[in-house]
Amino acid sequence: MNINKAEFVTSYADIKQIPKSDRIEIAFSGRSNVGKSSLINKIFNRKSLARVSSMPGKTVTINFYSLENIYIVDLPGYGYANVSKSEKKKWGDLIGGYLGDGERELGLVFQLIDMRHAPSKDDLQMLDFLIDSEIPFVIVFTKADKLKPTQRKQRMESFKNEIPCFEDITFVEFSAVTGEGVERIREIIEEVADE
């Protein structure tokens, strides 16, 4: 799979606009400002495939990228406090509508969690939803470069207690700055694409 061939296809702001799946989709999910756009750009060797913003909550659409025989799907970030209730509901409907659509060919969800902090209530709700819905997922712990080795070790120990069924979950430690975890995420994408 040529990772450099990823291309932006289109965005949807309303779940009713999204056509039925015609190929496997791999989705990226996480809180606002967790680093989804930076991760997507790093994985696909691009500076601005996904728009990166210093303002959390900027991705308010579901963005589709084509990569050979699969779609990469960038979901809006959730949990950003400085937006209206109606905007939060819209995001919730969009994310829930996409993930809850049993007709989609959803091969995998990369669930991003900021390694520096305990998972938020929204993160845990999302993990519960993925587990209950039997949607395959991998946790990506982002911003790994921002912790010293001792702090990282402590956070990883804490995740064992903070995340339900942690011992059964595949996870990748990732840094958009150092590139740590990039190859592993690419391998996982290829595995899903080849199924």
C-alpha angles and dihedrals in degrees: 000000000000103000091191092066096073111129134185110249109176148313130238125202095180126052090220090064095060113102122223117278115271095176142015114297127206113197131203115211134176149115121302111279094015090124105260095144092045090050093049091049092048094047092051097040094243133127097210111012087119115031113246118208133186086213112083117228096036096127102077097156136062105253122205123205123186120224113175105287099356142061123232108210122202109201122203115266115255135210101041107152100204098071130088122265090246091054091049090050090050091052091046091051091047096048094039092045092052098044093039094053102107090193095066120102091233105173098176145344120219102209109201121210125177105246092212094067142044111263112275123239087258091052091052092047089052092049090049090049093050092047094045092046091047091233110158112241144170123207115229113199103209132201092034091155091065093069129072115236092259092049091048091052091050092049092049090051090049092050088063088067098032099051120059116237089005093157089061096048126096111226139178127204108222141189124182087197100054099023092237110160095016096113093046092052091048090051091052091049090051092048091053093044091052095051 
